[in-house]
Amino acid sequence: MKDMAVVGVLREHGLRPTQQRIAIYRYLLEHPVHPTAEVIFRELKPTLPSCSLMTVYNALDALAEAGLVRVVTVEAGVQHFDATVGDHGHFRCKTCSHIYDFPLTPENVSVPTLSGFQIQAQDLYCTGICPTCASAQ
C-alpha cells in the first residue's frame, strides 16, 4: 500500500498520519507474519533512525485503539500485531513459533449464546505443531 493510501486510512480512523505510524502500519500490511514491537523496531530502524522502541509501542497502541491493528497474545507476556482485523483464529507452532491465521466459521467454532451480552470480537488461539515441523520430525 502506498504512503498516500495509508495516510488516508489513518485519517479515516481519526489518527494523525505521522511518519512513524505510516511506516509501522505499512510494515504490518506488507509483512503479515504477526511481528512483535521489537521486530518492527529492528526492521524499521535503518529507515527511521530517530524512531525509538517506545514510539513503536505508542504507534501500535494508537493503531490498535483505532481498530486498524489487532493485538495477538498466543504466548504469555508477548504481544504480536496483526493488520488483519476481521474475525479469524491463530495457530502458533510450538516448534518454529510461526503464527498462522485460520478462518473462524460455524464449523470450527461455536460461540455460546450469552443473554444480554454484545460480542464485539472473537479470539481463538491454538497451539501445536505445524505441518512443516511435523514432517521434519
C-alpha positions as CSV (number, residue, x, y, z in Angstrom):
1,M,0.0,0.0,0.0
2,K,1.4,3.4,-1.0
3,D,2.0,6.0,1.7
4,M,-0.8,8.3,0.5
5,A,-3.3,5.4,0.8
6,V,-2.0,4.7,4.3
7,V,-2.3,8.4,5.2
8,G,-6.0,8.2,4.0
9,V,-6.7,5.1,6.2
10,L,-5.1,6.7,9.2
11,R,-7.1,9.9,8.8
12,E,-10.3,8.0,8.2
13,H,-9.8,6.3,11.6
14,G,-9.0,9.6,13.4
15,L,-5.3,9.2,13.6
16,R,-2.7,11.9,12.7
17,P,-0.5,10.3,10.0
18,T,3.0,10.7,11.5
19,Q,6.0,9.3,9.7
20,Q,6.3,6.5,12.3
21,R,2.6,5.5,12.1
22,I,2.7,5.4,8.3
23,A,5.8,3.2,8.3
24,I,4.6,0.8,11.1
25,Y,1.1,0.3,9.6
26,R,2.6,-0.2,6.1
27,Y,5.1,-2.7,7.5
28,L,2.2,-4.7,9.1
29,L,0.2,-4.7,5.9
30,E,3.2,-5.8,3.9
31,H,4.5,-8.4,6.4
32,P,1.6,-10.4,7.7
33,V,3.8,-12.5,10.0
34,H,2.5,-11.3,13.3
35,P,5.6,-9.4,14.4
36,T,6.3,-8.1,17.9
37,A,7.0,-4.4,18.5
38,E,10.7,-5.3,18.9
39,V,10.8,-7.0,15.5
40,I,9.1,-4.0,13.9
41,F,11.5,-1.6,15.6
42,R,14.5,-3.6,14.4
43,E,13.2,-3.8,10.8
44,L,12.3,-0.1,10.6
45,K,15.4,1.3,12.4
46,P,17.5,1.6,9.3
47,T,14.9,3.8,7.5
48,L,13.7,5.6,10.6
49,P,16.9,6.1,12.7
50,S,15.2,8.6,15.0
51,C,12.4,6.2,15.9
52,S,12.6,4.7,19.4
53,L,11.1,1.4,20.7
54,M,8.7,3.5,22.8
55,T,7.5,5.3,19.7
56,V,6.8,1.9,18.1
57,Y,4.8,0.8,21.1
58,N,2.8,4.1,21.2
59,A,2.1,3.9,17.5
60,L,0.9,0.3,17.8
61,D,-1.3,1.2,20.7
62,A,-2.9,4.0,18.7
63,L,-3.4,1.7,15.7
64,A,-5.0,-0.9,17.9
65,E,-7.2,1.6,19.6
66,A,-8.3,2.9,16.2
67,G,-9.2,-0.7,15.1
68,L,-6.5,-0.9,12.4
69,V,-4.3,-3.4,14.2
70,R,-5.2,-6.5,16.3
71,V,-3.1,-7.5,19.3
72,V,-2.4,-11.2,19.3
73,T,-1.4,-12.9,22.5
74,V,-0.8,-16.5,21.8
75,E,2.0,-16.8,24.3
76,A,2.2,-15.4,27.8
77,G,3.7,-12.0,28.1
78,V,4.4,-11.5,24.4
79,Q,2.3,-9.3,22.1
80,H,2.2,-9.8,18.4
81,F,0.5,-7.5,16.0
82,D,-1.8,-8.3,13.0
83,A,-3.2,-5.8,10.4
84,T,-5.9,-8.4,9.6
85,V,-8.5,-7.2,12.0
86,G,-11.5,-9.3,10.8
87,D,-12.5,-12.3,12.9
88,H,-10.1,-15.1,12.5
89,G,-8.1,-17.5,14.7
90,H,-4.4,-18.0,15.3
91,F,-2.4,-21.2,15.5
92,R,1.1,-21.0,17.0
93,C,3.6,-23.8,16.3
94,K,5.4,-24.9,19.4
95,T,8.5,-25.9,17.4
96,C,9.1,-23.0,14.9
97,S,7.0,-20.3,16.7
98,H,5.3,-19.3,13.5
99,I,1.8,-17.9,13.9
100,Y,-0.8,-18.9,11.2
101,D,-4.2,-17.4,10.6
102,F,-7.3,-19.5,10.0
103,P,-10.9,-18.6,9.4
104,L,-13.5,-18.7,12.1
105,T,-16.5,-20.5,10.7
106,P,-19.6,-22.1,12.3
107,E,-18.0,-25.4,11.5
108,N,-14.8,-24.8,13.5
109,V,-16.0,-22.6,16.4
110,S,-19.2,-22.4,18.4
111,V,-20.0,-19.1,20.2
112,P,-22.2,-19.6,23.2
113,T,-25.4,-17.7,23.4
114,L,-24.9,-15.1,26.1
115,S,-28.1,-13.4,27.1
116,G,-27.7,-9.7,27.3
117,F,-24.1,-9.6,26.1
118,Q,-22.9,-8.0,22.9
119,I,-20.0,-9.9,21.4
120,Q,-17.7,-7.4,19.7
121,A,-14.8,-9.7,18.8
122,Q,-13.9,-13.4,18.9
123,D,-10.4,-14.6,19.7
124,L,-9.4,-18.3,19.2
125,Y,-5.8,-19.4,19.7
126,C,-4.5,-22.8,19.2
127,T,-1.0,-24.3,19.7
128,G,0.6,-27.4,18.4
129,I,2.9,-28.5,15.7
130,C,2.6,-27.1,12.1
131,P,2.7,-29.5,9.1
132,T,6.2,-28.4,8.1
133,C,7.6,-29.1,11.6
134,A,5.6,-32.3,11.9
135,S,7.0,-33.7,8.6
136,A,10.6,-32.8,9.7
137,Q,10.3,-34.9,12.9
